[in-house]
Amino acid sequence: MDLKYKIVGFDLPHRDSNERLRRILTAVLPNQNNYANYPQLNYWDADFFNLHQVKIFQESNITEQSAILELANHSLLEESYFIEKAGVGYMAKMVLLAETVEERMLYGLFTADEATHLHQISHFLPEMEVTSMDDPFLHLLSEVVESEDKTVLLFVLQVVLEGWGLSHYRRLAKECCYPVLAELFSSFLQSESRHHATGTTLFNQITVSALSQTTILDVLAQFLFMVQVGPQSVLTAVEQVKGHLTRSQKIQILEELDTETHSGTRLQILRSLMGGTSAQSILQTLQERGAFEPLPAHQCVY
């Protein structure tokens, strides 16, 4: 058994739905009767992804447009699934790293939050197969969750990523075309807000060591670059359906997707999350490196 990502749990399989352990789990989870298994639908429309501005998409036939939208939708849902899956392992790890009874109790409750979210989001995806993780964001997330540095864990995962998750899930809920899924993402917000507030509170009580700061800067530089290069998953969806795209075609698509506005909005949200007193040095260093500046389309194709 590969134990490389034993905390993040991306390689953990699901049990067959008829097995007794799965049935016990289903009975324990709250609101388990509220969600049936849904077919793959285009929960977010072309406008959500800015595809209505993309010439090659508009010139495609209905079948191709639907296929591109389905891939883009699936990518969003799959990302949420893996984030919640990682969250279960992460919160359980933080139970063990807790330094007070109250902290341990909170993380125990947060583990249950993440388990519930994972269960709920799973209904909107086909049964997930255990596959190698080639998504750069999920690979980076895996590495961070395995870290032994509590300062890094708190700042990267709870201050920055949980804070970003609040904005992300709020937008997914607001612009979702399917009321049941929109309600689900809205229901995540209260618990995600508590997770973020706890991380911020605990991080602000810590003196950040030079080693921790170096690690945080390295991780966030990688993450912010992924945001700087724009909606790559949408570009990938177009290429998967339309076939090979030239560099000039990719640049045109990213320009039509308004990549600089797309990235700039997200980078400013992320910048605002790092404004706490304990993170000023981190924020300043990232600003000096230009990590919060969106890249033009021609620099996003590599």
Salt bridges, closest charged atoms under 4 A:
GLU19 OE1 - ARG15 NH1 2.45
ASP47 OD1 - HIS52 ND1 3.49
GLU64 OE1 - LYS242 NZ 2.96
GLU79 OE1 - HIS168 NE2 3.90
GLU84 OE1 - HIS117 ND1 3.35
GLU99 OE2 - LYS150 NZ 2.99
GLU103 OE2 - LYS150 NZ 2.63
ASP113 OD2 - HIS195 NE2 2.92
GLU114 OE2 - HIS195 ND1 3.29
GLU127 OE2 - ARG22 NH1 3.98
GLU143 OE2 - HIS139 NE2 3.09
GLU162 OE2 - HIS195 ND1 3.43
GLU175 OE2 - ARG171 NE 3.24
GLU192 OE2 - HIS117 ND1 3.34
GLU192 OE1 - HIS195 ND1 3.78
GLU239 OE2 - HIS244 ND1 3.86
GLU239 OE1 - LYS250 NZ 3.77
